């Protein structure tokens, strides 16, 4: 995936090929979006007062000059630099998930501390530092890979994290495809489903029901769509994808 990070007027846009994927950048209004949250379960033991103070000091290193209770896009980019990761890497989404961050490109103080505690940063060998976050961050990927409830929660969070406008409930096809390639890169149907989305003309946007159903579809249906049971009330979008795939396979195209 070709990724270009563009910084302009304190907004960072992550461009994935021709699609704009706002991993960082246009933030929504400061109010809660409602429904972004999930369990993001993990190492969430009670931190000591000393740990909280140290986490607050680490947060302050990246906090915005205009709001010391918030890390803005420039601070997120700086944090990513210290973590040695590209802002478009899935590990940054893992970090946002652990924080249960409500806005793209912004981490509040509470979110930052919550995420670091969930990751177990206070117990990291490198201590409560960016290196400590880097040390513990792979545990989020391990959790998603090894626990289905964590995978479902992360998958749902990724969709809701992309809802950048008030009252927005669906994703445009470019963003949906870019995110699917980020959160389900090795799934049996991701690549072909994204190709199908871009070729078909009936649907312009993806709903949360279609998004979550696609995860289950990958778990239950083989790559050649054998064993697909249309009586299980799959979304029509997935029915159309299967018809396309079965027709393609039948015709040998």
ABEGO torsion letter per residue (X at the ends): XBBBBBBBGGBBBBBBEABBBBABEBBBBABBAEGABBAGBEBABBBBAAAAAAAAAAAAAABBAABAABBBAAAAAAAAAAAGBBAABAAAAAAAAAAGBABBGBBBAAAAAAAAAAAGAAABAAEBBAAAAAAAAAAAAAAAAABAAAAAAAAAAAAAAABABBGBABBBAAAAAAAAAAABAABAAAAAAAAAAAABAABABBBAAAAAAAAAAAAABBAAGBGBBAAAGBBAAAAAAAAAAAAAAAAGX
